[in-house]
Amino acid sequence: MKDMKKWIWVYLTAGFVIFSVFLIVSIALESNRLRHFKNDLFVLTHESDVCVAEGPDGKVRVNSDNWVTVYSIVEKLHGNLHLAGKRAVDTVTFSFDCHDEEWTLTVEEISDSKLILRLEGPRSYVVHVVNNGNFESFQKAASINSFNAKNRPLS
């Protein structure tokens, strides 16, 4: 009986170690993915040739002075682990032409507390974040009367 208890503890300890290693590797991979997402978005918002947004005022050509604002909005966001199966209530889309590559940043408002950011181009990312009124900031960045300079409407 004593030998059996010893093996149970050995198996439990081994299971805990394996689970811990799996958890650490998962966290490291997710951190790396988010770093690549932010790096790609930084390059897009600082080095793009053209940015066109589909927002509350229709299609606009986003003034380059407002590109950094889009990045700063993303920089202050926090993750949201709650995976909701709901559809988007509203959407804002930014299309970037950067280094002869086409990229699209889609911001989907799921609820008052949740946003989904989709960055698609040569690489694709999906990031779930907390809303807390940040969707309105994305809408303002994609509107004619934006933050730093007016955006030009496209017909």
N, C-alpha and C positions, 0 to 999 in steps of 0.2 A: 504494500500500500504506500509506504514511504517513497519507494522508487517511482511509483506512478505520479505522485504529487510533484516530485522533482521534474519529471518530464513535462508535466502540464505547465509548470513555471518556465521551463526552457522554451516551450512552444509559444507561450504568451509573450515572453520577452522578445523572441525572434520575430513574431508577428508585429509587435510594437515597433521594433527597429525597422522592419521592412516598410511599414506604414509611414513612419517618420521620414525615411529616405524618399519615399514616393511623394509625400507632401512637400518636402523641401525642393525636389526637382520640379514639381508642378508650379510652385511659387516662382522659382527661378525662370522657368519657361514663359510664364505669364508676364513677369517683369520685363523680360527681353522683348516680348511681343509689343508691349506698351511702349517701350523705349523706341522700337523701330517705327511704330505708329507716330509718335511725337516727332521723331527725327524727320520722317517723310513729310509730315504736315508743316514742320518748321521750314524745310526747303521750299515747299509749295508757297507758303505765305511770305517768303522773303526773296524768292528768285524767279517767280513765274513771269511769263511774258504777258499773259492775259488771264483775267478771272471774270467769269460771267456767272451771275446768280439768278436763280428763280425764286423770288420771294413774294412778299405781300403786294408789291407794286408791279408784278410781272417780271420780265427779264430785264436785268440791268447789267451794265458793265461796271464792275466794282473798281473804284478808284484805288490805285496802289497804296495810298495812305491808309486805307481801311483793311488791307490784307493782314497786317500785323495784329490788328484788333481781333480778327477771327482767331488767330493763334492764341492771343492772350485770353480769350473767352475759354478756349479748350484747356489752356494751362491751369485755370483756376477750378476746373471741374473735378469732382470726386467720383470714384467708381460706385456702381450700384450692382450688387450681386443678385437682387431679386429679378429673376427671369420671368417677365410677364408675357403671356401669349396674346396680348391685345394688339390690335392694329394701330397704326399711326393716326393720331387725331389731326396733325398738321405736319407739313414738311417744308424744309428750306434746302435748296440745292446750290452748291458752289462748284463750278467747273473750272479747272485750272489747266492751262497749257504751259508746261514747264519742261525745259530741256527736251523738246520734241516728243513729249509724252503727254497723254491726256489723262487727267485725274478728276474724279468726282467725289466731293464730300457731301453726303446727304445727312441732314440732321432731322430725325424723326421725333416728334413729341408724342410720347405714348400716354402720359398722364401729367398731372401737375408735379409729380415727384420723379418722373423718369424720362430720360432721353436715350435714343440710340444713335450713335455716330457711325456711319458707314463710309469708309474711305476706299475707293476702288480705282485701280489703275494697273500698272504692272504688278503690284501687290495689292492684296485686299485685307481690310481690317474691319471688325465689328466691335464696337466698344459701348458698353452699357454704363450710363452715368446718371447722376442725380440732376434733376431739372432745377428746382429752386429759382425759377424765373429766368434761367439762362436761355431758354428758347426765344424769349422776347429780344435778348441781345443778338442772337443769330438773325432774327427777323430784321432788326434795325440795321445790322451790317449788310443785309441784302436789300435794303430799301433805298429809295432815291435820296432821302435825307438821312444819310448814314452818320457815323460817329465823327470822323475827322474831316471828311470832305464829301461833297455830294457825288453820288453815283449817277452815271448817265443812263437814261432809259434806252432800251433797244426796241425797235419796232417789230 
